[in-house]
Amino acid sequence: MKNKFWLALACFIVSYIIYTLSLQIFQFYLNIYISIIISQLAFFLFPVVFSSHLLSFNFKSVFRINTLKNFHSYTYIFVLFLSLFILTHSIINIQLSLLSETVKYVIIEFSKKTDYILKELSQNNIAIAILSLGVVPAFAEELIFRGFLQKIFENKFGAHLGIVYTSIIFSLLHFNLLNLFPLFLMSLVIGKIAFYTNSIYPGIIIHFLINTTTIISKSISGKFLDANQNYQLSVEIILLFIFSLLFTVIVIKYFKRYYDYSNIKF
């Protein structure tokens, strides 16, 4: 796999470009939800899977198609989802409370596209929204990023740098300044779990739960980004950040200790 690193990386880049272009084109004819479903599955995931086949990669290995050891591990995955969800949202609130008004306005305006898509929930079927923004991205993006991309980076640069490089790319390609660091942190954590367990399933579950919970909470509360809102740093937010970070570290240590990741073969 090391000898095919640049070819594999080029395949990923081309697949992403095709996906981006197809998404823009489909939005002229279809709603945003159907556009995301078709583009992610047919023009992002499929080209990456097909590329791995052309490069003679082992499908099960490169996409980490391995079950977890026991049901107990899924309990820890759910705890990790809760802690990551609280952690990322507390970081966003801390960022907004610390930024100057000018910087906050620029970042929120640049990051409004994601909230614009979520606002469409009020005019569309929430089931379709969850399918396109929860199920499909969790499935497609985890296979692509924590599977294919992270695996080729791990083989080229080692596990630590492989996870970091994948997380940088993952966060940058979402084009959301406000979520840049939370997405990087989330990817870093999920990437470590994927490496320790050599399984794509924890990432898919966590990714799906975080996206879906965000969709539902936004649709119920009706609260979206607003540059004019006064975001205050509170003791509650700081405590949520500390405890969610603590639980995240505890779960990571559990997977590191329980799974024999040192014997993973590529």
N, C-alpha and C positions, 0 to 999 in steps of 0.2 A: 504493500500500500504506500510506503514511503516514496518509492520511485514514481508513483502516479499522483503525488500530492498536487502539483501545479495543474495537471489535467483535471483533477477532481475539483479544485478550487475554481478553475475556469468554467467548469460545468455548472457549479453553483451560481456564479456571477451571471452567466448567460440565462440560467433558469429564472433568476430574480428579475432580470431586465424584461424577459418575456412576460413574467407574471405582472410586473408593474404596468407595462404597456397594455396588456389584455384587460387589466382592471379599469384603466382609464377608458378604453374603447367600450367595454361592456356597460359602463355607467351611462353612456349615451342612449342605450336601448333598454336597459333593465334597471331595477332598483338596486340600491347599494348592497343589500343583503344577498341577493341572487348573484350579483357581480363578484362578491367576495368568495362565495362558495365555489363557483365555476373556476375563477382565476386561481385560487389557492390549490384546488385539487387537480385541475386539468393542466394548468400552466406553470405551477411551481412544484408541487409534490411529484407529479408524474414525470416531468423531465429529470428531476433529481434521482428518482428511482430507476428510470431508464438509463441514466448516465452511469449509475453504480453497476448496472447490469453490463453495459458496454465496457466498463473498466474491469470487469470480472471480479468485483467485490462480492464477498459472501453476504447475502441479503440479511440473514439473521444476525450476523456479527456486526455489520456496519450500522444497522438500524436498531441494535440492542433488543432484539425480540426475545426476551427472556422473562419468565415469570419470577415473582418474588418467592422467598423461601417459605413464608407462612402468612397466615391471616393477620398475625400480630403486627407485621410490618405495615399493613394498610392503616392500622390505628395510628401509628406514628406519622404516616403520610397525611392523614386528616389533621392531626395536631400541627404538622408543618404548614399545611394550607392555612389554617386559622392564624398562626403566628406570622406567616408571610403576608397575608392579607392585611392584618393590623399594622405590621411593620412598614409595608410600602405606603399605606395611606397615612400613617403618622409622619413618615418622612416628607410626603407631599405637603402636609399641613405645616410642618416645621419650616420647609423651604419657603412657602408662601408668607409665613409670618415674619421671616427674617429678611426677605428681599426688599429692596427699595421700591417705591411705587412705580418708577419708570421701568426698572428691570422686570418687575412682576407683570406689568402691563404687556411688555414685549413677549415674555415667555408664555403668558396665557393666550395672547392673540395667536402666537405661533402654534400653540398646542390645542387650539379649539376644534381642529378637524375631527379628532376622536370624539369629543363631546357632541359635535354636530351630528355624527352618526348615531350616538346614543340617544340624542333628542328625538330622532325619527321614531323611537320606540312608541311614542304617543300616537303615531299615525300608522303603525304597522303591527302585525301579529308578533307578540313577544316570543312565541315559539320559534318563528323564523329567525328572529334576532338572536336567540340563544344558539340556534343551529349554526348561523353564519359567524357569530362573534365569540361563541363559546366552544361548541363542539369541533367545528372544522379547523379553526386556528390551533386548538389544543392538539388535535391529531396531526395535522400537516406540519405545523411549525416545530413540534417536538421531534418528529421523525427527521425533519430537515436539519434543525439546529443541534439538538442534543444527540441526535443519531448521526447522520451523515457528516455534517460540518465539524462537530466536536471530535468525532472519531478520527477524521483525517488530520486535524490539528494535534490531537493527542499523539498520533503516530509520528508526526513530524517534529513536534516541540516538547513532548512529554505531557503528562496529565494536567499539571498545574497551569502551565501556559496555554495549553489547549482549551481549557475551560475559560480562562481569562479572555483569550482572543475571540472565542465564540460569543462570550457575553458582551464584549465590546461591539461586535458586529450586530448582534441581536438587538441591543438597545439603540444603536445608531439607525438601524433600518426601520425603526418604528416612527422616526421623524417627529418626536414629541419631546421638547426641551424639558417640560415639567416632569415627565416620567423617565427621563434619561437615566438618572442614578437609580431610582427604584427598579426599573427594568433590568439594569445591569446587575443589581444586587440579587433580584429574583432569579435571573439566569445563572448567576454564579452559584447560588444555592442548589437550584435544580440540576445544574451541570455536575456538581459534586455528588449529588444523590445518584444521578445517572451513572457516573463513573464507579462509585462504590458498589452499587447493586448490579451494574452492567445490564440495566433494564430501562426501557423507554417508558414503562407504564407509570411509575411514580410521577414523572414529568407531565404526562398526558393528564393524569387525574388532577394534579395541583393546578396546572394551566387552565383546565376546564373549570374547576371550582372557583378560581380567582376571577376569571372573565365573567362567568355566569353570575356570581354573587355581585360583582360590580354592576352588571346590566340590571339585575333585579332591584338592587338598592337605589340605583339612579332613577329607574322608572317609578319606584314607589315614592321616593323623597322629592323628585323633581329638581334636585340641586345639581347645577352644572357650573362650570368655570365662569367666574364673573370678576373682571379686573377691578370693578368698583367695590367689591365686597371687602370688608375689613377682616383680615385673617389674623387672629390673635394666638400667641403662644401661651399655652396653659400648662399647669402642673399635670393635668390628666393626660394630655398628649405626650408629655415627656415620660410619664410612667408607662403608658401604653408602648412607647418606643422601647424603653428599657426591658420590660417584661417580654415583649414579643421577640426582641433580639436574643434574650436569654433562652427562650424556648426553642428558637431556631437553631441556636448553637447546640443545645442539648440533643435535638433530633439528629442533627448532622453527625454528632459524635456517636450516637447510637448506630447509625448506618455504617459509619467508618469502623466501629468496633465489631459489629455483628456480621458484616459481610467480608469475605476474604478477597478484597479487591486486588491485593498484591499478586494474586495468581491469574489475573485476567489475561487472556491471550487474544491478540488481534487477528 
